[in-house]
Structures are given as C-alpha cells and as structure tokens.
Amino acid sequence: MPWRYTGARERESVIPHWSSSPPDGVYTTDLKLLLHAAVGQGKYVGTNPGVVGVWQVTRHVQFQGAITRFVAGAFLEKTFVAGGFGFYSATLLYRF
C-alpha cells in the first residue's frame, strides 16, 4: 500500500509598522534610505495583514499560496504607496 498524506494548514498575521522616532525614514533591506522623514507625519507607517495557506498534496508535492496587503498609515499618506499595495504568491513544490 503506497504512503499517502494530504493535509492543509493556514496562518494569518497582522503586523503594524512604526518608525522608531519622528526624524526616522523608511529603509530598504540593504539599509539605504527609501523615504526620508519629511514625506509624512507621525510615526505610524502602516499595517500589513496577510494569510498563507499550505497544502501537502502528497509526500512529494506541496502547494503554497500567500496574499498580503499593506495599508499605509499617516507617515506614507503623501507618497506613491498612500493607497496601499498587495503581494500575491503561489508555489508548487516537488521533493524527491
């Protein structure tokens, strides 16, 4: 009898982002300044709610999908991301 497993799991998260001080800016992952402090007001940068689903189809096949939406706060209200933005991802994984 072949080994079979099908299971699914899902996670949600809501992550708020704050600047550490009023003269602080927003930086890229390699610590280059992306947005300086004069672009907005306050310390609230925004919130990033998201959901990730993982389905283990068989022992060798896994499918994963993620949806996240960034909701901009007062610090970003005068920038190009004031309306927020989304990330979407789907992955099909085969393991030997």
Helices and strands as residue ranges (DSSP letters): E 7-18, E 26-27, E 33-35, G 37-39, E 44-56, E 61-72, G 74-76, E 85-94
